[in-house]
Each structure stands twice: as C-alpha cells, then as structure tokens.
Amino acid sequence: MKTKILVTGGTGYIGSHTVVELQQLGYDVYIIDNLSNSKIDVLDKIEKITGIKPNFEKIEMCDEQAMLDYFKRNKNIEAVIHFAACLQVDESVRLPLKYYRNNLQSTVNLLDCMKLHSISNLVFSSSCTVYGNPDILPVDEKAPVKKAMSPYGNTKQMGEEIIENVCNTKLLNAITLRYFNPIGAHDSSLIGEVQHGVPHHLIPYITETASGKRAMLNVFGGDYNTSDGTCVRDYIHVVDIAKAHIVAIERLINKNNSENFEVYNIGTGLGYSVLDIINAFEKATSIKINYQIVDRRPGDVEAVFADTNLANNKLGWRAERDMENMMKTAWNWELAQKNIH
C-alpha cells in the first residue's frame, strides 16, 4: 500500500510543486483546495509531469461539515501537509477579518478532523513573517516571534500556536516550516506562480514587466536602512521548498522527529535587496527592467534572511538551486504563459 498523504491547497504555487515531488516518490496524493487562488487545470499539468492525476476535491475548509464529510469518505490518510491559506500581505492589511476567518478556521477544522480520524502527522506551511523585523540577522528559530507586521503574518503566528497547543496534548506530531521568499518555477514550465491582476510578489512583477505586460515595475520603498534603501529578503527556489516538505513529512512518518512540535527555517541564508534581484534578473536574461521607486507598502518588513543551520543539520535538508536558476525558471514560466494566452 502506498502511503496516503493529504495536501491542502495542493493546486497552489508551492502546493502543486510539492504534489509533483510526492508523486514522483510514489506517494498516493490527495488534494483539497477551494480554487480561490489557483485553477483546476493545474491537475492536468501535474499529470503531464508525473503521469499521475492526483485525487482532487474542491472543498471549502472553513465549512466544518464539508471537512467532516471529506474525511469520512477518505480513509487511511497517514499525514497532512497544510498549505491552504490566503497569503497576500497587503490585502490582509485591508481585509483583516477575511484572513483571520479563512486562515485560522480552516486550520482548526483540519485539526478537528485529524483528531477524529487519529491522523497524527502534520507539516504546516508557515512563514518568515512570524519574525517581523528581527533584531539579529540572519534570523534563527530561537529568535523571538515579534508582533506581526500584518494580519497575514499574525495568522501564521497564531496557526503555529494552535498547532503547538494541540501537539502538547500528545495527539499530534507537527513540523512547522517557516519559509522565506519562494520564487522560480518547475523546470518543465508547466507549473509556476500565478498572479491575478497586479502581481503582489516581486518576481511575477519583474517577469510581467520584462514581457511587456506591464510598462513599469514599482519598487516599494527606497529609504529602508539597507545597503541600497530597498527591502532585503531571502529568495529560495520553489522546488527546494517542495523538497523540504518531503523531508519533513518523511521525518514524521518514520518517527524520526525528536519533539512533538519542531520548527525549521527554509531559506538559502542569503539576503538580496529588491535592486539586487532586478540586477540578477537582468544578468540571467539580458533584459533591461524599467522600474521606479515608490512609497513603502504597509505591512512590509525591512530585512529578513535565514539562519538555515537547523534545517541543514537536524532536518537534513539544504537548498540546492542558485539565483540564476531561480531567475531563468521564473522567466521560462512567464514565456510559457505568454504562449498559452
């Protein structure tokens, strides 16, 4: 029998890449997603890459009865990877209740169902936003969780706390992965980051400007206390992040975890400013980017990049792809989208 793994939000950006990695290793993958930030055709693209169409149901995780019915129908799930969440920092500042309702209620409903069906292994998709503006860089897992800069960041902090509280009852083993900024796309250019309307992440904004879809890239804030005045982040390839979820879920399934609740930073350990990233894209593609510096965006952190020692040494995972690969796969994905439309 293949190990059956449920992936919530599995048609999304990181979720779909993780599903591909799981299927290629022989896992039986089940996906639930409400398709609020993804499209159903992702399933066909996953099948093109792996030869297997994952089992999928459109489920609203905030609907408790729908969740209870789903778990009643789908037996023998051994582990869950929980991605499903609203994820735009700036939108969360405008619509905080949407984020608290969606991100927290879905998690509580999931944990209830897992308890009811004695499913004890969970990997939680968290974020470096829990560190706020850290005092020391690079930031490690022992750094204090600061007052969140946005409702989105706060839902990740609260999600971690809820899961840790449940782990304290000894009914659950969980690994929280605090990842930094995922970029890039699958080497096949079949799956990647889809943005609706004006992009809210830097790389799609860059690639859409490079392709002529947008006339100008807005750089939010040029007066931060950084080397060039723009925000600094730790950018990591989405496939590296997907592989971190495989290592984490196998650690739980094989009972190799040393504690009921473990936390790991998932990043490269390198900090790049927004202007560094623009330069890296120009170097990788030989395309000049038209940009302007505009006012800061509410909820943005000044600088954050990871200390990855714990993930490298204890979890046994390490980022493998370099910035050039991140940029080239992101650009190839953008070109593939242009050809489709």
C-alpha positions in Angstrom: 0.0 0.0 0.0 1.3 3.4 -0.9 1.4 6.0 1.9 -1.6 8.3 1.5 -0.9 12.0 2.0 -3.4 14.8 2.0 -2.2 18.2 0.7 -4.5 21.1 1.5 -4.1 24.0 -1.0 -2.4 21.5 -3.3 -3.2 23.3 -6.6 -1.5 26.4 -5.4 2.1 27.5 -6.1 4.1 25.7 -3.5 1.4 23.0 -3.1 1.5 21.9 -6.7 5.3 21.6 -6.7 5.1 19.6 -3.5 2.5 17.3 -5.0 4.8 16.6 -8.0 7.7 15.7 -5.7 5.4 13.4 -3.6 4.1 11.6 -6.6 7.5 11.2 -8.2 8.5 9.4 -4.9 5.5 7.1 -5.1 3.1 8.6 -2.6 -0.6 8.5 -3.0 -1.6 12.1 -3.0 -5.0 13.6 -2.3 -5.7 17.3 -2.7 -8.3 19.6 -1.3 -8.5 23.2 -2.4 -11.2 25.8 -2.8 -9.5 27.1 -6.0 -9.7 30.7 -4.7 -6.1 31.3 -5.7 -5.5 28.6 -8.3 -7.0 26.9 -11.3 -8.3 23.4 -11.9 -6.1 22.9 -14.9 -3.1 22.6 -12.6 -4.2 19.0 -12.1 -3.7 18.3 -15.8 -0.3 19.9 -15.7 0.7 17.8 -12.7 -0.4 14.7 -14.6 1.7 15.8 -17.6 4.8 16.0 -15.4 4.3 12.8 -13.3 2.0 10.7 -15.4 -0.5 10.6 -12.5 -3.6 12.8 -12.0 -3.9 13.4 -8.2 -7.2 12.7 -6.5 -8.9 16.1 -6.1 -11.9 17.6 -4.4 -13.0 21.2 -4.3 -13.5 21.8 -0.6 -14.0 25.0 1.4 -12.0 24.2 4.5 -13.9 26.8 6.6 -17.0 24.6 6.1 -16.8 22.3 9.1 -19.4 19.8 7.7 -17.7 19.6 4.3 -14.5 18.8 6.0 -16.1 16.1 8.3 -17.7 14.5 5.2 -14.5 14.5 3.3 -12.5 12.7 6.0 -15.4 10.2 6.4 -15.2 9.4 2.7 -11.4 9.3 2.5 -9.9 6.7 4.9 -6.3 5.8 5.7 -4.7 9.2 5.3 -1.4 8.9 7.1 -0.2 12.5 7.0 -1.3 16.0 6.0 0.7 18.9 4.5 -1.3 22.1 5.2 -0.8 24.9 2.7 -4.3 26.3 2.3 -4.4 30.0 3.3 -4.9 33.5 2.0 -1.4 34.9 1.5 -1.2 38.5 0.4 0.4 40.8 3.0 -1.1 44.0 1.6 -4.6 42.5 1.2 -4.5 41.3 4.8 -3.9 44.9 6.0 -7.1 45.9 4.1 -9.2 42.9 4.9 -8.0 41.5 8.2 -11.2 39.6 9.1 -11.0 37.7 5.8 -7.6 36.5 6.9 -8.5 35.6 10.4 -11.6 33.7 9.4 -10.0 31.9 6.5 -6.6 31.0 7.8 -7.5 30.1 11.3 -10.9 28.5 10.9 -9.6 26.2 8.2 -6.7 25.1 10.4 -9.0 24.4 13.4 -11.4 22.4 11.2 -8.5 20.4 9.8 -7.1 19.6 13.3 -10.5 18.5 14.5 -10.8 16.1 11.6 -7.3 14.8 12.1 -8.1 14.1 15.8 -11.3 12.4 14.9 -9.6 10.0 12.5 -6.4 9.6 14.5 -4.1 11.2 11.9 -1.1 12.4 13.9 1.4 13.7 11.3 1.2 17.3 10.1 3.5 19.6 8.2 2.4 23.3 8.5 3.3 25.9 5.9 4.4 28.9 7.9 6.4 32.0 7.0 9.4 34.1 8.0 6.8 36.9 8.6 6.5 35.5 12.1 9.9 37.1 12.9 8.6 40.6 12.0 11.6 43.0 11.8 14.2 40.7 13.5 16.8 42.2 15.9 19.6 40.0 14.6 20.3 38.8 11.1 20.5 36.1 9.9 17.5 35.1 12.0 17.3 31.6 13.6 14.4 29.6 15.0 15.1 30.8 18.6 14.6 34.4 17.6 11.6 35.9 19.4 8.3 35.9 17.4 7.7 39.6 17.1 4.4 41.5 17.0 3.3 40.8 13.4 3.6 43.5 10.8 0.4 42.3 9.1 -2.8 40.3 9.8 -1.4 37.6 7.3 1.8 37.3 9.5 -0.4 37.2 12.6 -2.4 34.3 11.2 0.8 32.3 10.7 1.9 33.1 14.3 -1.5 32.1 15.6 -1.6 29.0 13.4 1.7 27.8 14.8 0.5 28.4 18.4 -2.7 26.5 17.8 -0.8 23.5 16.3 1.8 23.6 19.1 -1.0 23.6 21.7 -2.5 20.5 20.1 0.9 18.9 19.9 1.2 19.4 23.7 -1.8 17.1 24.1 0.4 14.3 22.6 -2.2 13.6 19.9 -0.3 15.3 17.1 3.3 15.5 15.8 3.9 18.5 13.7 6.7 20.2 11.8 6.3 23.9 11.0 8.4 25.1 8.0 9.0 28.9 8.2 9.9 29.6 4.6 11.4 32.7 3.2 10.5 34.0 -0.3 9.6 31.3 -2.8 10.4 32.1 -6.4 11.1 30.3 -9.7 9.1 27.6 -11.4 9.2 23.9 -12.3 11.8 23.0 -14.9 9.0 21.9 -17.3 7.5 25.4 -17.2 4.1 23.6 -16.7 3.5 24.9 -13.2 4.6 28.1 -11.5 3.3 31.2 -9.6 0.0 32.5 -11.0 -0.9 36.1 -10.0 -4.3 37.5 -10.6 -4.4 41.2 -11.6 -1.4 43.3 -10.4 1.2 41.0 -9.0 1.7 41.1 -5.2 5.1 39.3 -5.3 8.3 40.7 -6.8 9.3 38.1 -9.3 6.0 37.9 -11.2 6.0 41.7 -11.3 9.5 41.6 -12.8 8.7 39.0 -15.4 5.5 40.7 -16.4 7.4 43.9 -16.9 10.1 42.1 -18.9 7.5 40.5 -21.1 5.8 43.9 -21.8 2.6 43.0 -20.0 3.4 45.9 -17.6 5.1 49.2 -18.5 6.8 49.7 -15.2 7.9 47.8 -12.1 7.1 49.6 -8.8 9.8 49.2 -6.1 8.0 49.8 -2.8 10.3 52.0 -0.6 13.8 53.2 -1.3 14.5 54.6 2.1 14.9 51.5 4.3 18.0 51.1 6.4 19.6 48.6 3.9 22.6 48.8 1.6 20.6 50.4 -1.2 17.5 51.5 0.6 15.3 48.7 -0.7 13.9 45.7 1.3 16.1 42.7 1.8 14.8 39.1 1.5 16.0 35.5 1.4 14.8 34.1 -2.0 14.5 30.4 -2.5 13.5 28.2 -5.4 10.0 26.7 -5.1 11.3 23.2 -5.9 13.8 23.4 -3.0 10.9 24.4 -0.7 8.8 21.5 -2.1 11.6 19.1 -1.3 11.8 20.4 2.3 8.2 19.3 2.8 9.1 15.8 1.6 12.0 15.6 4.1 9.7 16.9 6.9 6.8 14.6 6.2 9.1 11.6 6.0 10.7 12.6 9.3 7.2 12.4 10.9 6.0 9.2 9.1 9.3 7.4 10.0 9.0 8.7 13.6 12.4 10.4 13.4 11.2 13.6 15.0 12.8 14.4 18.4 9.9 16.5 19.6 6.1 16.7 19.1 6.5 20.2 17.6 9.5 21.2 15.5 10.2 24.4 13.7 12.7 24.9 10.8 13.7 27.9 8.7 13.6 27.1 5.0 15.8 29.5 3.0 19.2 29.9 1.4 20.7 32.1 4.2 21.4 34.8 1.6 19.9 38.3 1.7 19.1 40.1 -1.6 17.7 43.6 -1.9 15.0 44.3 -4.4 17.5 46.1 -6.6 19.9 43.1 -6.3 17.1 40.9 -7.6 16.4 43.2 -10.6 20.1 43.1 -11.4 20.2 39.3 -11.1 17.2 39.0 -13.5 18.8 41.4 -16.0 22.0 39.4 -15.8 20.3 36.0 -16.2 18.1 37.1 -19.1 19.9 40.1 -20.7 16.6 42.0 -20.5 16.5 45.5 -19.0 13.8 46.2 -16.4 12.0 49.5 -16.4 11.4 50.4 -12.7 10.6 53.3 -10.4 10.9 53.6 -6.6 7.5 54.5 -5.0 6.2 54.8 -1.4 6.6 51.9 1.1 3.8 49.3 1.2 2.0 48.8 4.5 3.0 45.5 6.3 6.4 45.1 4.6 9.4 44.1 6.8 12.7 45.9 6.2 15.1 43.0 6.1 14.9 39.3 6.9 17.1 36.3 5.8 17.5 32.9 7.3 20.0 31.1 9.5 19.5 27.6 8.0 21.8 25.6 10.2 19.0 23.7 12.0 17.3 22.7 8.7 20.7 21.7 7.2 21.9 19.7 10.2 18.9 18.4 12.1 16.2 18.1 9.4 18.8 17.1 6.8 17.6 19.5 4.1 19.6 22.1 2.1 18.7 24.5 -0.7 20.4 23.4 -3.9 19.4 25.9 -6.6 21.2 29.2 -7.2 19.8 32.7 -8.1 20.5 32.2 -11.8 18.3 29.1 -11.9 15.6 30.8 -9.9 15.5 33.7 -12.5 15.7 31.5 -15.6 12.9 29.2 -14.5 10.7 32.2 -13.5 11.3 33.8 -16.9 10.7 30.5 -18.8 7.4 30.2 -16.9 6.4 33.7 -17.9 7.2 32.9 -21.5 5.1 29.8 -21.3 2.1 31.8 -20.0 2.5 34.3 -22.8 2.4 31.5 -25.4 -0.7 30.0 -23.8 -2.7 33.2 -23.8 
